[in-house]
Amino acid sequence: MRTTDIHSYQPRQGHGLPHDPFNAIVGPRPIGWISTCNAQGAANLAPYSFFNAFNYVPPIVGFASIGLKDTVRNVQATGEFVWNLATRDLAEAMNTTCAAVPPEVDEFVLAGLTPRASTLVRPPRVAESRVTFECRCTQVQQLHGADGTAVDTWLVLGEVVAVHIDKALLRDGIYDTANAGHILRAGGPADYFTVGPEQLFKMHRPR
Ligand SMILES: Cc1cc2nc3c(=O)[nH]c(=O)nc-3n(C[C@H](O)[C@H](O)[C@H](O)COP(=O)(O)O)c2cc1C
């Protein structure tokens, strides 16, 4: 690749493209479909694609909220959240739960989803979701830029304290990612991907 073939830019000065490519490049991303409840116990459910896993033992997952949204407020109030796997059959329901509605609106009802009681934490799980993680918050960290200026973005990290998996997704005890129907968020206003067996390839680490 020649230098003249490379589009370079400094994000603080603008990308010079019709759409910011950042989200399309760092993607497709798993979706943190997060259920919480407020101090009074009212349920909330919302998707966060700034989501990932950060540790094996103990398992720790995290998501980032652009602005202090209800989900973060609820985690700060209760110290708990649940992650629900978003799959192709639940894509439209997941999307419905991102509506900007007042805190008192229960997104489970809005999206026609069934709350199922968790075992260790108060927020309910999405009964239709095939994998759920009950989490206890470990950190809520406000982000800052390279110049130290605070950014109105909040990274929530939590330890997974209970895991629930649809047994149909355990083939000989091995979790079958390829056939679970995971959906992933890409860039633009509407791009998503699914993964299936045709995308699977195997490669072992060098010894
Ligand atoms: C697939 C998807 C991914 C999203 N990812 C994020 C995200 O990473 N961070 C964020 O702040 N909002 C994200 N949103 C928007 C929130 O879901 C939306 O603002 C929602 O209303 C927040 O709900 P809450 O206020 O109940 O927490 C996403 C929306 C969708 C549909």
The ligand as an SDF file (V2000), in Angstrom:
LIG
                    3D

 31 33  0  0  0  0  0  0  0  0999 V2000
  -27.3070   -2.2520   19.1430 C   0  0  0  0  0  0  0  0  0  0  0  0
  -27.2230   -1.0170   19.9970 C   0  0  0  0  0  0  0  0  0  0  0  0
  -26.0580   -0.7330   20.6720 C   0  0  0  0  0  0  0  0  0  0  0  0
  -25.9500    0.3920   21.4880 C   0  0  0  0  0  0  0  0  0  0  0  0
  -24.7780    0.6240   22.1320 N   0  0  0  0  0  0  0  0  0  0  0  0
  -24.6720    1.6710   22.9800 C   0  0  0  0  0  0  0  0  0  0  0  0
  -23.4590    1.8760   23.7080 C   0  0  0  0  0  0  0  0  0  0  0  0
  -22.4910    1.1170   23.6000 O   0  0  0  0  0  0  0  0  0  0  0  0
  -23.4190    2.9350   24.5590 N   0  0  0  0  0  0  0  0  0  0  0  0
  -24.4710    3.7850   24.7310 C   0  0  0  0  0  0  0  0  0  0  0  0
  -24.3670    4.7230   25.5030 O   0  0  0  0  0  0  0  0  0  0  0  0
  -25.6420    3.5990   24.0570 N   0  0  0  0  0  0  0  0  0  0  0  0
  -25.7590    2.5630   23.1890 C   0  0  0  0  0  0  0  0  0  0  0  0
  -26.9330    2.3510   22.5150 N   0  0  0  0  0  0  0  0  0  0  0  0
  -28.0740    3.2400   22.7950 C   0  0  0  0  0  0  0  0  0  0  0  0
  -28.7760    2.8510   24.1120 C   0  0  0  0  0  0  0  0  0  0  0  0
  -29.2660    1.5250   24.0410 O   0  0  0  0  0  0  0  0  0  0  0  0
  -29.9480    3.8090   24.3630 C   0  0  0  0  0  0  0  0  0  0  0  0
  -29.4280    5.1210   24.6040 O   0  0  0  0  0  0  0  0  0  0  0  0
  -30.8480    3.3880   25.5040 C   0  0  0  0  0  0  0  0  0  0  0  0
  -32.0020    4.2140   25.5110 O   0  0  0  0  0  0  0  0  0  0  0  0
  -30.1930    3.4710   26.8550 C   0  0  0  0  0  0  0  0  0  0  0  0
  -31.1170    3.0010   27.7940 O   0  0  0  0  0  0  0  0  0  0  0  0
  -31.0610    3.3260   29.3420 P   0  0  0  0  0  0  0  0  0  0  0  0
  -31.1370    4.8470   29.4810 O   0  0  0  0  0  0  0  0  0  0  0  0
  -32.2730    2.6370   29.8700 O   0  0  0  0  0  0  0  0  0  0  0  0
  -29.7890    2.7780   29.8990 O   0  0  0  0  0  0  0  0  0  0  0  0
  -27.0540    1.2610   21.6530 C   0  0  0  0  0  0  0  0  0  0  0  0
  -28.2540    0.9840   20.9510 C   0  0  0  0  0  0  0  0  0  0  0  0
  -28.3230   -0.1330   20.1320 C   0  0  0  0  0  0  0  0  0  0  0  0
  -29.6020   -0.4430   19.3900 C   0  0  0  0  0  0  0  0  0  0  0  0
  1  2  1  0
  2  3  1  0
  2 30  2  0
  3  4  2  0
  4  5  1  0
  4 28  1  0
  5  6  2  0
  6  7  1  0
  6 13  1  0
  7  8  2  0
  7  9  1  0
  9 10  1  0
 10 11  2  0
 10 12  1  0
 12 13  2  0
 13 14  1  0
 14 15  1  0
 14 28  1  0
 15 16  1  0
 16 17  1  0
 16 18  1  0
 18 19  1  0
 18 20  1  0
 20 21  1  0
 20 22  1  0
 22 23  1  0
 23 24  1  0
 24 25  2  0
 24 26  1  0
 24 27  1  0
 28 29  2  0
 29 30  1  0
 30 31  1  0
M  END
$$$$
